[in-house]
Amino acid sequence: MKEGKQSFMASAAEEFEAKYPKIEITRNTTLLVDDDSNNIRLALKNGVRGIWFDPHDSDLLLKNMVVLR
């Protein structure tokens, strides 16, 4: 089964934390925005918040982000 964006997100978090050691990145502080619903499903399954980005309705992205607040 495809692992989604998990390895890329982990790598980016490690690089960011190395550059900014006072900032802690966790699953609770991470939001995946992706146009691949499978990646969103896998992120949610792994405890990471995710929003599906519909390239045909970009205004929906902001609406979905506001709901997460």
C-alpha positions as CSV (number, residue, x, y, z in Angstrom):
1,M,0.0,0.0,0.0
2,K,1.2,3.5,-0.8
3,E,2.4,5.4,2.2
4,G,1.2,8.8,1.1
5,K,3.2,11.9,2.1
6,Q,4.3,10.6,5.5
7,S,8.0,10.2,4.7
8,F,8.1,13.6,2.9
9,M,6.3,15.3,5.8
10,A,8.7,13.7,8.3
11,S,11.7,14.8,6.3
12,A,10.5,18.4,6.0
13,A,9.7,18.5,9.8
14,E,13.2,17.3,10.6
15,E,14.8,19.9,8.4
16,F,12.6,22.6,9.8
17,E,13.2,21.6,13.4
18,A,17.0,21.5,12.7
19,K,16.8,25.1,11.4
20,Y,14.4,26.4,14.1
21,P,15.1,24.3,17.2
22,K,12.6,26.2,19.4
23,I,9.7,25.1,17.2
24,E,8.2,21.7,17.9
25,I,6.4,20.0,15.0
26,T,3.9,17.3,15.9
27,R,1.0,15.6,14.3
28,N,-1.2,18.1,16.2
29,T,0.6,21.1,14.7
30,T,0.7,19.7,11.1
31,L,-1.8,20.2,8.4
32,L,-1.5,18.4,5.0
33,V,-3.2,20.2,2.1
34,D,-3.3,17.9,-0.9
35,D,-5.3,17.3,-4.1
36,D,-4.9,13.5,-3.7
37,S,-7.7,12.2,-1.5
38,N,-5.7,9.0,-0.8
39,N,-2.9,11.1,0.8
40,I,-5.5,12.9,3.0
41,R,-7.0,9.6,4.0
42,L,-3.6,8.2,5.0
43,A,-2.7,11.4,6.9
44,L,-6.0,11.3,8.9
45,K,-5.4,7.6,9.6
46,N,-2.0,8.5,11.1
47,G,-3.3,11.3,13.2
48,V,-2.4,14.3,11.0
49,R,-5.0,16.8,10.0
50,G,-5.6,17.0,6.3
51,I,-7.7,19.0,3.9
52,W,-8.4,18.0,0.3
53,F,-7.6,20.7,-2.2
54,D,-10.0,20.8,-5.1
55,P,-8.0,22.6,-7.9
56,H,-11.4,23.4,-9.6
57,D,-12.7,25.1,-6.5
58,S,-9.8,26.8,-4.7
59,D,-12.2,29.0,-2.5
60,L,-13.3,25.8,-0.8
61,L,-9.8,25.4,0.7
62,L,-10.1,28.5,2.9
63,K,-13.6,27.5,4.0
64,N,-12.3,24.1,5.1
65,M,-9.3,25.6,6.9
66,V,-11.6,27.9,8.9
67,V,-13.6,24.9,10.0
68,L,-10.5,23.4,11.6
69,R,-10.0,26.4,13.9
